[in-house]
């Protein structure tokens, strides 16, 4: 992930790379273990160690990626992250109070991923859940890994040019939603028993009533709600970013380096300053 | 910071403890609770450790209120889903259409529910009795990156300013005829005229903020001097290791099969 311009002198560069790689490996290993080992354990009538592995593996993986990634971020990106975290929390709460059927709690994470790259997106996702735990309640903390995955995927989608056309961004959102649903299904199953909220709980109950296992039911429930939510999130983000003046967007080195928005943006702001949108 | 976070300012022994010690204790409890496959262990820890800690920290009332708001609805949903629709239930107690009340389902709900209760209540006691600023200082002292401390502290401080700005944008757009009542689709459409100016303003601020930070050599010193020095007595450092190692021991015993 050489996505953001690293600091000139970074003595811990190798260490941080190892952290990120190790974190990613732990997350993948946790997911694979949980889906492969689960059928035999549930047949024995218990949870076995799957709850512990889901919680510990995902939290350690997310923490390793966040710690390894934060060191490569320049100060301009670091000062963007708190704002993105507050956007996540504020819009998430707004969507809940407006009674919308989607979460919309990752707009800031996707925004940072697109403007500053996968590493910045990962840090934003992980720390959003920490702030969420400190301010509203620690219920969502086990889902930190999902937020990390969303931030990383948003960054890579931007690198691949999915934000150059406004109709490509929803596609990237849909794919991100599928991955997010797969990653979060074991958490919903083994830590929450399918009961993450009333509405989703009813869906899980319905899938179980038709003979699906717990993990299959939470996966199906996630696949019903997450792709829709992420498609809307990515669409909102692309609309906001297209409304931003190009001068603001091209301030971010990641945007210039990978030509995220397609138009050839001058490195130095050649156009006369236009302070209002 | 005190208004936006759950932290309650009180004077108690629990508040005076080094936050790192409390964090290690919390992680050890969570590790043990999720390792042992018996529902009465988490319940026992809640009754013997977590609730007395909340009373000692003088946050019992708030803990009860948060339990009723945050956790109780989840537990009710959990018992409905798993009690009635557990896929591998064989001992049927009561049946109604597709719903089957099974002993296995209830036991499964009890295991998950007791663990979830210990996890959430334990974290809540930690958050209620730990000042975020003190937590960040203590974690930086034991080696956490000051960058993480900055992002978390800054986020907590931005929340009130952000809410005020969102409110004024909402009023300005309503004055221009933005409707925020009606069908969900209508309300969703109201989101964009609110978010656009909000995010634009925030991104403009970023530039000023990062220039100010760089002018003050943010991130130049790997180990900056801390304004708040959190005392870390030897006793607490030993207690941390004892707690952590006993939790690891419990996990090893479960994996090996001594505790089943």
Interface residues (C-beta under 8 A of the other chain):
Chain A: X7 X42 X43 X45 X46 X47 X48 X49 X51 X52 X55 X56 X66 X67 X70 X71 X73 X75 X76 X78 X79 X80 X81 X82 X83 X85 X86 X87 X89 X90 X91 X94 X95 X98 X99 X100 X101 X104 X107 X111 X123 X127 X130 X131 X133 X134 X135 X136 X137 X138 X139 X141 X142 X190 X191 X192 X193 X194 X195 X196 X197 X198 X201 X204 X205 X206 X208 X209 X210 X211 X212 X213 X214 X236 X239 X240 X243 X244 X248 X251 X277
Chain B: X4 X5 X6 X7 X30 X31 X34 X35 X37 X66 X70 X71 X73 X74 X75 X77 X78 X80 X81 X82 X84 X85 X86 X87 X88 X98 X99 X104 X108 X109 X111 X112 X113 X115 X116 X119 X120 X123 X124 X127 X132 X145 X147 X148 X150 X151 X152 X154 X155 X156 X158 X159 X162 X163 X166 X184 X187 X188 X191 X192 X195 X196 X197 X198 X199 X200 X202 X203 X204 X205 X206 X207 X209 X210 X213 X214 X218 X219 X251 X254 X255
